[in-house]
Amino acid sequence: MITLVVPGIKAFPWSMRESWRMVMQKAKVPFRWVVHKEGQPDKTAANLPSKGMVFLINDHHLFDFVSYLKESQTFGRNRDERIWAALATESVAESPFPGSQKKTETCSQLCHMVAHFDPSAEKIIRLAGSESFFCHQYASTQKFFSRKPFEQKKDSIFWSGKLTVANLKSPYECRRSLFSAISPVKGFIWRDAARAEKKISEIVKEKDSYKSIVNLPSNCPGYTANFFETLAMGACCIQHRMEVPNPVGLAEGETHLGYDAMRSETLVETCQRFLENPSSYLKIAQQGQKVCVKHHSLSVRAIQIFSALKNCLVEKNLSRENIESLDTIIEKLGKIL
């Protein structure tokens, strides 16, 4: 059995918490679901089984819990019989948020393997003694799939997001600059995600309403869940070009449209070109959806992460029982692809 430990923050992204529970339930994988309430690491630790595998989903939002485990000297790699793995969801190197590198270092000192979305995190993770596995984010295709044909969607470009986070403005300077450039464009529609929290069903319906959705930069240095969710919904995604490894099967002009995040005029030009004839982008939207479902669903990503963890255990000659458990988990996830 595997134990999934997730943050108890109410506004935590659905793709990084509930989607994992949904995919494990659909695959009929036995698991324990432990929600960590910040400030109560001892209570969370008491809910962990004495053996098996523990998967920490988002090390940055579990920092007080991870720190407690590390300082206790009785939890973690080479300290107990459990297998420890984590998913690091935020950028690390040059992160505008305080303590990002420290959070990843601490988690890596605890775990056998850390999967992450930031290529620059690999060195930090390995120096802390953990195996590193880079992957892109994903779409929860159990929830994000189109109910409305492309032809019936609105001939508009939509964006929903936050222009600031709490009192931190610097992380989203680029986003605000791009937003200022695109907001006057006729046919661009947006919703401030910081003002009203929507149910996941409402968010899915919202994404399903537009022929195009633009993805503005975030703190994640790789392709985000929002990007893959847009593809899964059958919309034509307008995505800023990235320096990270290209996701399998995706290519600008074939599966999505692109722009340069450092040159706002390229975003405006791409949007205006789309709005001249939105219906002509049907094939791009269809190909993006096809590639996303095949290569970038949560089921696929979970198989990749658990396969990397299995390889780590095999190389280190650790726990035959947990290796066999991972084989079973991977097999079950494969059946729902």
N, C-alpha and C positions, 0 to 999 in steps of 0.2 A: 504494500500500500504506500501511496505517496501523500504527503501532507503539504497543502498549499497554504502559505502564510501571506495574507494580503493586508494592506493598510485599511484602517477603519475610517479614513477621511471621507466624509459624505460626498464631496465633489470630485472624488478620485475618478479618473477616466474609466468608462465602462469597458473599453477595449483591454485595459490592463488588469481588470479584476473579474467582473461578472462573466465576461466572455470565456475566461478560462473554466469557470464552473460549468458553463453551458456546454462547452466542447467535451469536457471530461464526462459529463452526464450522458451526452449523446453517444459517446464511444463506449459507455458502460465500464469506465475505468474506476475501480475503487479508490476513493480518496477521502482525506479529511480536510475540512475547510476551516481554517483558523483566522479570525479577524483580529488584528492587533489594534488595541486602543492606545494611542500615544500617552505615555506617562505611566503605563501599567505593564512594563516588560516582564515582570515576574509572573503575572497572571497568564500572559501569553505563553511563556516558557513552560508553565505548568500544564498547558494543554497539548504539548508536544509528546508524541509517542516515544518510547525508550529506544526504538530502533526503526529501521526503514529509511526512507528518503524524505528530506525536507527541502521544499522549493520556495524560496523567498521571492515573491513577485514585487519588484521595485525596491531595491536596496536603499534608495535615497529617502523614501517615505517610511522606511522601517528602521531608520538610523538609531533611534534610542533603544529599540529592541535588539538590533544587531550588536550595538556597543555593549549592552548588558550581557549578551551571550558570550562575547569575546572576553570581557573582563571577569566573567565568572570562572574561567579556566576549566570548566567542565563540559562546555559545549563546543562543537566545531571539529574541523579536520584534525585528525590524529588525537582527539581528546575523548571522543565517544564512538559508539558503534554505528552512528547514523551517517548517511551520505548527505552532504550539504551542497545545494546549488542555488543560484540566484539569477535574477534578471535585472540588469542595470538599465534603466530607461531614459536617463538624462545624459546630456553631454558632460564630459569630464574636463578635458584640457581647455583652458581659457573660458570656462563656464562663467557666465555673469552672476550665477547664484552662489552664495557663500558656502564653502565647505564641500563642494561637489567631489573634488579629488579625495578628500579625507573619507567621505562616505563610501566611495568605491574601494579605497584601500582597506578600510575596516572590514567590509563585507568579504573582500578577497582573502583576507587573513583568516577568515572563518570557513570559507567554502572550498570544496574540491574543484568546482567549476563555476564560472560566472559568464553567462551569456549577456551580450551588450549590443547597443545600437550605435555606439561611437567607436570608430576604428582606432582613435587615439587612446582609448582606454586599455587596449591590449597590453601595452608595456607596463602600465600601472598594475594591472591585474596579475600579470606574470611575476613581477618583482615582489608581489605580496605572497607568492607561493601557490596561486591558484591557476588552473587551466582557463584559457580564454576562448570564447567562441563568439565571433561577430555574426550578426544577422540583421536583416531589415525588420521594420515593424510589419504589420499584417492587417488583414481585414477579417472580422468575425463574420464569415459568410453564412453562419447560422441565423444571423440577425440582419446583416446588411446585404440584401438582394432586392432587385428591382421588381416592383409590383406594377409599374407603369411603363409601357413601351416608349422608346425614345421619341417617337413622333408625337406623343401626347404630352410630353414635358414642355415647360414654358421656354420660349426663345430668349432666355435670360442667363446671365452669369451670376452665381450666388457665392457668397462667402459668409461664414459665421466664425467668430473667434473673439479673442480679447486683445485690446490694444495696450493694456498694462496688466501687471500681476501685482496685487496688493499695492505697496508703495514703490515697487521696482519698475522703473521705466526703461532703463538701459537694455534689458534683454530683448525688447521689442522695438527698438529704434528703426531697424530696417523694415519691419512689418508696418509701422506707422507711416513711414515714408512712402511705401508702395501703396498703402491704403489711400493716402492723400492724393496720389496720382490717379488711381482708378476710380475713386468714389464719384467724380463728376461724369463718368462715362454713362451715357444713356443706355440702359439695359443691364446695368450692374445693380444688384440687390444685396443687402447685407443685414445681418442681425448681430447685435452685441451680445456675445455669449456670457459676458460678466453680469448682465442685468437680470436675466431671468433663466433659472435652471429648468431645462425641459426634460421630460421623460425620454427614455431611449426610443420608444415607439414614435414619439413626436419628431425626434431628430432624424430617424430613418425616413419618415414620411416627408420631412422637409428636404432631405437630400434627393429624394425621388421626384421632386417637383421641377427640377431645372435641367436643361440640356447640358449646361456646363457649370462646373464648380471650380473656383480658383483656390489654390493652396498657397497661402502666404507663409513665409519662414517662421519657424518656432525654435525653441531651445534644443530640439533634437537635431543632431548634425546629419542624420540619415533621412531616408524616405519614411514619412510618418504614417500612422494608422489612418489619419484623415485622407491621405493620398490614396491608399489602397481601398479604403471604404468608398471613395468616390468612383474608382474604377469598378468595384463590385456592384455599385448601384446602377451601372450602365450610363453614366454621364461622361461627357468629354472633359477630362481634367486638364486644367492649366497649371502646370507645375514648374517651380523654379529649378534651374539646373543645379546639380549637386556634384561635389568632388569625391563623394564616396563611391565604392564599387556599384556598378549599375545592376539593379535587380534583374533576375533571370527573366528573359523574354520581353523586357520592356525597352522601347526605343521611341525617342521623341519623333513626332510626325506619323508614327504608326499606331501607338497605343495611347498617346496623350500629346498635348501641346506644351511648349516650353517657353521660358523667358529667363532673362538674366536678373537676379535679385538686386544686383548692384547698379542696374540701369533701369529705372522705373519706366522709361519710355518704351522699353521692349515689352513690358507687361501691357501697357496701354495699346500698343500696336497689335499684340496677339489677341487681346480681347476685342478690339475693333474689327479685326479680320474675321474672328469667329462670328460676331454679331451681324456681319454683312449677309451671311447665309448659314445659320445654325444647323439646318437640316442636312447640310452637305458633310457634316462631321459624324454621321451615323456610323460609318465603317470604323473610324478611329475609336469611337465609344465601344462598339461591339468587340473589337480586337483587344482593347484594354480590359474589358470585363472578362473575356475568355482567358487571357493570360493571368489575371489576378486570381481567378477561381482555381486555376490549375497550379499556380506556383506560389501564391502569396496569401492563402487563407491561414487562419490560426491553426487549423488542423495540420497543415503542411509545416508551419513554423514550429509547432510543438514537437512534431516528429524529428525535425532537424535538431532542436535543442536536446531532446532526450537521447537521440542517437549520438550526439557529441558527448553527453554525459556518460553514456554507456562506453564509448571508446576510451574516455578518461579512466573509467574503472578497470577496463580490460588492460590498458597500458600499465596501470599501477598495481595490477593484480589484486584488486580489492573486491570483497564481498560478492561471491558467486550468486548468492541469493538475490541481491539487488540487481545484478546484471540480468538475471532471468526475469525479474519483475519489469525491468525496462523493456526487455524483448516483448513481453506481453502487452505493455502499454503502447509501444510503437505499432504492434500488430493491430490492436483494437482501433487506434487512431487511423490507421491506414484503411480500415474498412468503411470509414465515413467520408472519405475523400470524394 
